[in-house]
Structures are given as C-alpha cells and as structure tokens.
Amino acid sequence: MKIDDSIKKAAGLPVGPTQTRGGKGADKAGSVGKTAEGASESVHVSSQLQALAGTEGVFDSSKVAEIKAAIAEGKFQVDPEKVANGLLDTVKDLIHTRKA
C-alpha cells in the first residue's frame, strides 16, 4: 500500500500555524491566543491530555531499541498475517463505533 503525501504537495494550502475559530468545540480541548501586538501566546491543555501525558509505560523503550537494531541489521521480519489481522480488528472497531 502506498502512502501518498499529497497534503504537503497541495498548492494554496497554508503552511504556517493555524488560527482557531470561534464556535462549536473551540474551547473543548484548549485554546491558543495572541495579544493585539502578537507578542505572546498562551496555551491551555485539557485535563484529558494532562492525564495522558502523565501516563507511564505507554511503550517499552527496550523493545523499541530492539526493533530498531533488527531493522538496522536487516533482520526484522514482518508477519503479514499478524498485520492483516490487526488491520481487520481496527476496521471492525471503527465500524462498530460508527454504528453506536
């Protein structure tokens, strides 16, 4: 499967930081604002994000190092059946979530 990077190639799309719009969901996760002079910015991080950021053991760094070494040595092998099953499980979860 080829992953296309067409978003970066699209002409006329802004590349810089985006501005938030007022309306639905603007204050839900956080807000970024500038003073009239544009001298400073402030960021509000939601309590959900703070809880996620404080979570220990999100991934096993030794396992990541082991996989990186295997890739560098050309010894890393992908199990296509395991990848396919994981993909199918994800799609099933997404479909189930949409129906609910």
Backbone torsions as a table, in degrees:
resi	resn	phi	psi	omega
1	MET	NA	130.4	-179.8
2	LYS	-94.9	132.4	177.0
3	ILE	-99.1	117.4	-176.4
4	ASP	-90.3	135.2	179.9
5	ASP	-101.8	44.7	-173.4
6	SER	-70.1	-22.6	179.5
7	ILE	-60.3	-44.4	-178.4
8	LYS	-69.3	-26.1	-176.4
9	LYS	-88.6	-13.3	-175.7
10	ALA	-66.1	128.2	-179.4
11	ALA	-75.8	144.6	174.3
12	GLY	85.3	-1.6	178.4
13	LEU	-88.0	139.5	-179.8
14	PRO	-67.8	143.8	-178.6
15	VAL	-104.1	-25.9	-175.9
16	GLY	-77.4	-171.8	179.5
17	PRO	-64.0	148.0	-179.9
18	THR	-95.7	156.1	177.3
19	GLN	-101.9	145.5	178.3
20	THR	-83.6	148.3	178.3
21	ARG	-105.7	148.4	175.1
22	GLY	-72.9	157.3	178.1
23	GLY	128.4	-157.4	-176.5
24	LYS	-58.5	129.5	172.5
25	GLY	75.9	3.2	-177.0
26	ALA	-64.2	-35.4	-178.6
27	ASP	-100.3	4.9	-173.5
28	LYS	-63.8	-56.1	-175.0
29	ALA	-99.9	-23.2	-179.0
30	GLY	161.5	179.0	-179.7
31	SER	-146.6	151.2	176.5
32	VAL	-128.0	131.0	-178.6
33	GLY	-141.0	156.5	177.3
34	LYS	-120.8	153.2	173.5
35	THR	-76.2	172.5	-178.6
36	ALA	-58.6	-34.2	-179.9
37	GLU	-84.2	-10.0	-178.3
38	GLY	74.8	18.9	-173.7
39	ALA	-78.5	-30.1	-177.0
40	SER	-140.9	160.3	178.2
41	GLU	-129.6	152.6	174.8
42	SER	-131.4	146.8	-178.3
43	VAL	-128.3	135.2	175.3
44	HIS	-111.8	124.6	179.8
45	VAL	-101.8	128.3	-178.6
46	SER	-65.1	158.1	179.2
47	SER	-64.4	-31.2	177.9
48	GLN	-64.3	-43.2	179.6
49	LEU	-67.5	-39.4	177.5
50	GLN	-61.0	-40.8	179.0
51	ALA	-64.8	-40.2	178.8
52	LEU	-67.9	-40.6	-178.2
53	ALA	-65.5	-30.3	-179.2
54	GLY	-83.6	-3.8	-177.6
55	THR	-72.1	124.8	177.6
56	GLU	-90.1	154.1	173.9
57	GLY	72.2	34.3	178.6
58	VAL	-66.6	-36.9	175.7
59	PHE	-145.8	159.6	-178.9
60	ASP	-92.1	106.1	-175.6
61	SER	-64.3	-30.9	178.3
62	SER	-68.7	-36.4	177.5
63	LYS	-66.6	-39.7	178.0
64	VAL	-63.1	-44.1	178.6
65	ALA	-62.4	-39.1	178.7
66	GLU	-63.2	-43.0	179.5
67	ILE	-67.4	-41.3	177.9
68	LYS	-59.8	-42.8	179.7
69	ALA	-64.3	-42.1	179.7
70	ALA	-63.7	-38.7	178.0
71	ILE	-66.3	-45.2	-179.3
72	ALA	-61.0	-35.3	-179.7
73	GLU	-85.3	-5.1	-179.2
74	GLY	76.0	18.9	-177.7
75	LYS	-101.3	-6.1	-177.2
76	PHE	-75.7	126.1	179.4
77	GLN	-118.8	134.4	179.4
78	VAL	-92.3	133.3	175.7
79	ASP	-92.3	100.8	-174.7
80	PRO	-61.6	-31.3	179.0
81	GLU	-67.1	-41.6	179.0
82	LYS	-65.5	-41.7	178.2
83	VAL	-63.4	-45.3	-179.9
84	ALA	-62.7	-43.4	178.6
85	ASN	-63.5	-40.7	177.4
86	GLY	-63.7	-40.4	178.0
87	LEU	-64.6	-44.3	178.7
88	LEU	-62.8	-40.8	178.1
89	ASP	-62.4	-41.0	178.7
90	THR	-63.8	-44.0	179.7
91	VAL	-63.6	-41.7	177.8
92	LYS	-60.6	-43.6	178.1
93	ASP	-61.8	-43.3	179.6
94	LEU	-63.9	-42.3	179.3
95	ILE	-65.5	-43.2	179.7
96	HIS	-62.6	-40.5	-179.5
97	THR	-65.8	-37.9	179.8
98	ARG	-67.8	-35.8	-178.7
99	LYS	-71.8	-28.7	-177.7
100	ALA	-75.2	NA	NA
